Amino acid sequence: MRVSAEFERVLKYFDEDGDGKISPSELRNRLCMMGGELLFKDAEKLIEELDSDGDGFLSLEDFVKIMEAAGEDEKLKDLAEAFEMYHDTEMLGFITPKSLQRMLNRLGESKSMEQCRAMIGHFDLNGGGVLSFDEFGVMMQ
């Protein structure tokens, strides 16, 4: 697993005793220093849920997984915001050829209705003629 230096620096910040792992008390202390509140029992429970090897600590690998998951949540949020910009004005929860054409025009890209149908058809996994959020996600990858 390739780990960024940024993740290592953050882990070192939390790792007060320098053993390469984050204990519940280290997690609680650092979060409190940053203005957060976390009871010790909650810190223990959190680490227990995220600890991949069962030793009661967060390793660098555990920490990276947490940070990457947070990054995925942020990507999903961004994707949802983008989907909202494109989908139909009737709020049916789909991107139609007409709504795609309208958004592309706003972005300065003029496309015919037939071109928009073809673009949607390329990613329309169920053949419905519109893009659902899941299909939009595939398109944006």
Backbone as CSV, one residue per row, in Angstrom:
resi,resn,N_x,N_y,N_z,CA_x,CA_y,CA_z,C_x,C_y,C_z
1,MET,0.841,-1.182,0.000,0.000,0.000,0.000,0.887,1.247,0.000
2,ARG,0.653,2.120,-0.966,1.414,3.367,-1.055,0.736,4.401,-0.169
3,VAL,1.489,4.960,0.745,0.928,5.891,1.719,1.538,7.267,1.494
4,SER,0.663,8.262,1.470,1.175,9.615,1.251,1.851,10.141,2.518
5,ALA,2.795,11.035,2.297,3.516,11.656,3.415,2.550,12.461,4.279
6,GLU,1.508,12.976,3.655,0.517,13.750,4.422,-0.179,12.858,5.457
7,PHE,-0.581,11.657,5.062,-1.212,10.728,6.006,-0.246,10.375,7.131
8,GLU,1.013,10.158,6.772,2.013,9.822,7.798,2.179,10.974,8.797
9,ARG,2.184,12.218,8.286,2.311,13.375,9.182,1.118,13.482,10.128
10,VAL,-0.071,13.251,9.601,-1.267,13.331,10.443,-1.244,12.229,11.496
11,LEU,-0.855,11.017,11.082,-0.756,9.924,12.049,0.238,10.282,13.148
12,LYS,1.380,10.846,12.764,2.393,11.232,13.763,1.849,12.289,14.724
13,TYR,1.007,13.166,14.223,0.402,14.187,15.083,-0.443,13.521,16.172
14,PHE,-1.230,12.524,15.790,-2.084,11.830,16.756,-1.287,10.880,17.640
15,ASP,-0.206,10.333,17.109,0.589,9.320,17.796,1.570,9.989,18.772
16,GLU,1.076,10.306,19.970,1.860,11.060,20.954,3.094,10.314,21.446
17,ASP,2.999,8.985,21.579,4.137,8.239,22.131,5.072,7.686,21.057
18,GLY,4.754,7.941,19.783,5.660,7.558,18.703,5.740,6.079,18.398
19,ASP,4.730,5.289,18.814,4.782,3.844,18.564,4.218,3.448,17.195
20,GLY,3.798,4.434,16.422,3.288,4.150,15.080,1.816,3.793,15.041
21,LYS,1.134,3.902,16.177,-0.287,3.565,16.250,-1.002,4.620,17.088
22,ILE,-2.296,4.729,16.868,-3.108,5.682,17.614,-3.948,4.920,18.634
23,SER,-3.769,5.267,19.899,-4.544,4.643,20.975,-5.817,5.465,21.210
24,PRO,-6.784,4.904,21.930,-7.984,5.680,22.251,-7.664,6.988,22.988
25,SER,-6.719,6.947,23.932,-6.404,8.175,24.671,-5.725,9.198,23.766
26,GLU,-4.870,8.753,22.844,-4.232,9.679,21.910,-5.276,10.316,20.989
27,LEU,-6.197,9.512,20.515,-7.263,10.022,19.660,-8.083,11.070,20.395
28,ARG,-8.479,10.749,21.616,-9.279,11.667,22.430,-8.511,12.956,22.714
29,ASN,-7.242,12.838,23.134,-6.433,14.015,23.466,-6.301,14.961,22.289
30,ARG,-5.958,14.420,21.135,-5.738,15.281,19.971,-7.037,15.909,19.482
31,LEU,-8.113,15.163,19.499,-9.384,15.746,19.084,-9.806,16.854,20.036
32,CYS,-9.573,16.669,21.331,-9.888,17.714,22.309,-9.019,18.948,22.074
33,MET,-7.745,18.740,21.734,-6.845,19.861,21.456,-7.303,20.645,20.230
34,MET,-7.983,19.952,19.307,-8.467,20.603,18.094,-9.859,21.208,18.305
35,GLY,-10.354,21.149,19.538,-11.640,21.763,19.843,-12.821,20.821,19.823
36,GLY,-12.571,19.553,19.596,-13.659,18.573,19.587,-13.857,17.964,20.955
37,GLU,-14.929,17.230,21.095,-15.188,16.525,22.341,-15.410,15.056,22.030
38,LEU,-14.760,14.207,22.807,-14.899,12.773,22.625,-14.636,12.108,23.967
39,LEU,-15.624,11.388,24.449,-15.436,10.651,25.692,-14.489,9.483,25.438
40,PHE,-13.757,9.072,26.479,-12.800,7.984,26.324,-13.483,6.716,25.828
41,LYS,-14.672,6.410,26.378,-15.365,5.185,25.955,-15.779,5.265,24.489
42,ASP,-16.083,6.470,24.024,-16.431,6.636,22.611,-15.191,6.485,21.727
43,ALA,-14.048,6.976,22.211,-12.795,6.805,21.480,-12.445,5.319,21.385
44,GLU,-12.639,4.585,22.475,-12.384,3.139,22.460,-13.293,2.435,21.455
45,LYS,-14.563,2.798,21.476,-15.521,2.167,20.573,-15.182,2.479,19.116
46,LEU,-14.817,3.714,18.842,-14.453,4.118,17.493,-13.245,3.330,16.994
47,ILE,-12.232,3.237,17.816,-11.034,2.490,17.418,-11.358,1.009,17.260
48,GLU,-12.175,0.483,18.131,-12.561,-0.933,18.025,-13.231,-1.205,16.676
49,GLU,-14.075,-0.270,16.217,-14.778,-0.448,14.950,-13.835,-0.338,13.750
50,LEU,-12.781,0.449,13.874,-11.910,0.733,12.739,-10.598,-0.058,12.738
51,ASP,-10.320,-0.738,13.829,-9.074,-1.483,14.015,-9.114,-2.781,13.214
52,SER,-8.256,-2.896,12.203,-8.307,-4.065,11.319,-7.632,-5.307,11.893
53,ASP,-6.661,-5.135,12.801,-5.962,-6.319,13.313,-6.328,-6.670,14.752
54,GLY,-7.257,-5.930,15.342,-7.759,-6.270,16.669,-6.824,-5.992,17.821
55,ASP,-5.808,-5.143,17.619,-4.863,-4.883,18.709,-5.268,-3.690,19.594
56,GLY,-6.404,-3.065,19.283,-6.879,-1.943,20.097,-6.296,-0.600,19.712
57,PHE,-5.598,-0.551,18.588,-4.989,0.684,18.106,-5.307,0.874,16.628
58,LEU,-5.181,2.108,16.155,-5.283,2.374,14.727,-3.879,2.400,14.152
59,SER,-3.637,1.531,13.203,-2.345,1.524,12.510,-2.402,2.535,11.371
60,LEU,-1.279,2.743,10.727,-1.241,3.647,9.583,-2.195,3.142,8.498
61,GLU,-2.241,1.846,8.266,-3.129,1.280,7.248,-4.590,1.544,7.586
62,ASP,-4.951,1.388,8.876,-6.322,1.688,9.308,-6.637,3.155,9.056
63,PHE,-5.690,3.999,9.407,-5.866,5.432,9.272,-6.050,5.818,7.804
64,VAL,-5.254,5.234,6.913,-5.368,5.522,5.487,-6.741,5.101,4.978
65,LYS,-7.231,3.932,5.405,-8.554,3.475,4.983,-9.629,4.461,5.407
66,ILE,-9.509,4.985,6.615,-10.479,5.964,7.122,-10.440,7.220,6.260
67,MET,-9.233,7.703,5.991,-9.088,8.925,5.206,-9.566,8.726,3.772
68,GLU,-9.290,7.571,3.197,-9.753,7.301,1.839,-11.266,7.178,1.793
69,ALA,-11.857,6.576,2.820,-13.315,6.479,2.893,-13.930,7.866,2.991
70,ALA,-13.309,8.735,3.778,-13.791,10.114,3.886,-13.696,10.798,2.529
71,GLY,-12.625,10.509,1.808,-12.470,11.061,0.468,-13.541,10.561,-0.480
72,GLU,-13.919,9.294,-0.359,-14.986,8.737,-1.183,-16.319,9.403,-0.856
73,ASP,-16.568,9.659,0.428,-17.790,10.361,0.817,-17.844,11.737,0.182
74,GLU,-16.716,12.421,0.165,-16.642,13.763,-0.440,-16.873,13.680,-1.945
75,LYS,-16.305,12.667,-2.597,-16.517,12.491,-4.035,-17.995,12.235,-4.328
76,LEU,-18.633,11.417,-3.498,-20.044,11.118,-3.686,-20.882,12.378,-3.520
77,LYS,-20.537,13.199,-2.556,-21.250,14.463,-2.345,-21.087,15.376,-3.560
78,ASP,-19.869,15.479,-4.082,-19.618,16.294,-5.264,-20.386,15.768,-6.471
79,LEU,-20.420,14.443,-6.612,-21.141,13.823,-7.711,-22.629,14.132,-7.613
80,ALA,-23.176,14.068,-6.411,-24.597,14.371,-6.205,-24.887,15.823,-6.567
81,GLU,-23.992,16.729,-6.202,-24.187,18.143,-6.549,-24.155,18.342,-8.059
82,ALA,-23.240,17.658,-8.733,-23.163,17.763,-10.188,-24.423,17.189,-10.830
83,PHE,-24.898,16.069,-10.315,-26.110,15.438,-10.838,-27.287,16.392,-10.713
84,GLU,-27.394,17.071,-9.582,-28.481,18.030,-9.361,-28.467,19.134,-10.414
85,MET,-27.277,19.545,-10.856,-27.169,20.602,-11.862,-27.720,20.145,-13.206
86,TYR,-27.571,18.877,-13.514,-27.945,18.372,-14.828,-29.364,17.820,-14.909
87,HIS,-29.884,17.304,-13.812,-31.131,16.557,-14.003,-32.314,17.458,-14.292
88,ASP,-33.381,16.837,-14.706,-34.547,17.528,-15.252,-35.204,18.492,-14.272
89,THR,-35.862,19.486,-14.836,-36.526,20.504,-14.024,-37.771,19.959,-13.335
90,GLU,-38.304,18.872,-13.841,-39.482,18.271,-13.197,-39.107,17.517,-11.929
91,MET,-37.802,17.443,-11.637,-37.297,16.797,-10.421,-37.680,15.320,-10.353
92,LEU,-37.613,14.657,-11.477,-37.911,13.229,-11.513,-36.709,12.384,-11.112
93,GLY,-35.567,13.023,-10.941,-34.389,12.298,-10.501,-33.583,11.663,-11.613
94,PHE,-33.761,12.144,-12.827,-33.031,11.614,-13.972,-32.482,12.758,-14.810
95,ILE,-31.455,12.461,-15.581,-30.961,13.412,-16.571,-31.569,12.992,-17.905
96,THR,-32.346,13.889,-18.474,-32.984,13.639,-19.764,-32.133,14.266,-20.865
97,PRO,-32.347,13.861,-22.119,-31.612,14.528,-23.202,-31.824,16.047,-23.193
98,LYS,-33.053,16.464,-22.906,-33.353,17.897,-22.884,-32.596,18.608,-21.762
99,SER,-32.561,18.008,-20.566,-31.855,18.658,-19.450,-30.343,18.645,-19.685
100,LEU,-29.841,17.597,-20.341,-28.418,17.554,-20.682,-28.097,18.657,-21.684
101,GLN,-28.933,18.806,-22.702,-28.717,19.842,-23.708,-28.747,21.234,-23.071
102,ARG,-29.685,21.454,-22.183,-29.801,22.754,-21.503,-28.529,23.055,-20.691
103,MET,-28.024,22.072,-19.934,-26.842,22.307,-19.113,-25.609,22.506,-19.994
104,LEU,-25.470,21.723,-21.037,-24.321,21.888,-21.926,-24.350,23.268,-22.590
105,ASN,-25.543,23.751,-22.948,-25.654,25.102,-23.509,-25.197,26.147,-22.508
106,ARG,-25.576,25.973,-21.239,-25.132,26.900,-20.186,-23.611,26.899,-20.058
107,LEU,-23.009,25.746,-20.315,-21.560,25.618,-20.216,-20.848,26.034,-21.509
108,GLY,-21.633,26.518,-22.489,-21.040,26.995,-23.732,-20.768,25.911,-24.754
109,GLU,-21.385,24.747,-24.570,-21.203,23.628,-25.493,-22.526,23.312,-26.151
110,SER,-22.665,23.706,-27.394,-23.916,23.499,-28.108,-23.957,22.083,-28.691
111,LYS,-24.976,21.324,-28.302,-25.165,19.959,-28.809,-26.603,19.821,-29.290
112,SER,-26.789,19.046,-30.351,-28.141,18.783,-30.841,-28.832,17.796,-29.892
113,MET,-30.150,17.726,-30.011,-30.903,16.771,-29.187,-30.447,15.351,-29.506
114,GLU,-30.152,15.076,-30.773,-29.696,13.744,-31.163,-28.341,13.425,-30.529
115,GLN,-27.441,14.404,-30.476,-26.139,14.204,-29.830,-26.321,13.931,-28.335
116,CYS,-27.235,14.631,-27.715,-27.498,14.426,-26.282,-28.088,13.041,-26.036
117,ARG,-29.000,12.608,-26.921,-29.547,11.248,-26.794,-28.433,10.206,-26.912
118,ALA,-27.518,10.443,-27.853,-26.414,9.501,-28.058,-25.493,9.478,-26.835
119,MET,-25.221,10.651,-26.251,-24.374,10.716,-25.055,-25.018,9.940,-23.914
120,ILE,-26.306,10.149,-23.727,-27.021,9.439,-22.662,-27.067,7.947,-22.973
121,GLY,-27.334,7.609,-24.227,-27.416,6.201,-24.625,-26.141,5.423,-24.341
122,HIS,-25.014,6.104,-24.404,-23.731,5.445,-24.155,-23.604,4.971,-22.700
123,PHE,-24.234,5.698,-21.774,-24.114,5.359,-20.347,-25.432,4.875,-19.738
124,ASP,-26.463,4.797,-20.539,-27.784,4.364,-20.078,-27.777,2.837,-19.953
125,LEU,-27.478,2.361,-18.766,-27.282,0.923,-18.557,-28.567,0.108,-18.657
126,ASN,-29.703,0.721,-18.325,-30.955,-0.043,-18.350,-31.812,0.258,-19.574
127,GLY,-31.316,1.101,-20.472,-32.043,1.388,-21.712,-33.251,2.272,-21.535
128,GLY,-33.332,3.008,-20.448,-34.497,3.850,-20.175,-34.522,5.174,-20.915
129,GLY,-33.431,5.527,-21.582,-33.401,6.779,-22.326,-33.041,7.987,-21.476
130,VAL,-32.812,7.767,-20.193,-32.415,8.821,-19.259,-31.299,8.267,-18.378
131,LEU,-30.593,9.160,-17.685,-29.541,8.715,-16.774,-30.001,8.828,-15.332
132,SER,-29.888,7.728,-14.611,-30.127,7.740,-13.168,-28.848,8.234,-12.489
133,PHE,-28.911,8.430,-11.189,-27.727,8.863,-10.451,-26.608,7.829,-10.577
134,ASP,-26.938,6.546,-10.486,-25.919,5.499,-10.599,-25.273,5.496,-11.980
135,GLU,-26.070,5.667,-13.014,-25.530,5.712,-14.372,-24.663,6.966,-14.565
136,PHE,-25.076,8.071,-13.966,-24.306,9.309,-14.010,-22.942,9.084,-13.347
137,GLY,-22.942,8.350,-12.233,-21.692,8.025,-11.541,-20.744,7.244,-12.425
138,VAL,-21.269,6.291,-13.178,-20.453,5.513,-14.108,-19.882,6.437,-15.177
139,MET,-20.712,7.335,-15.687,-20.280,8.262,-16.728,-19.148,9.167,-16.231
140,MET,-19.199,9.580,-14.987,-18.241,10.538,-14.467,-16.919,9.902,-14.029
141,GLN,-16.818,8.580,-14.062,-15.562,7.918,-13.671,-14.508,8.053,-14.709
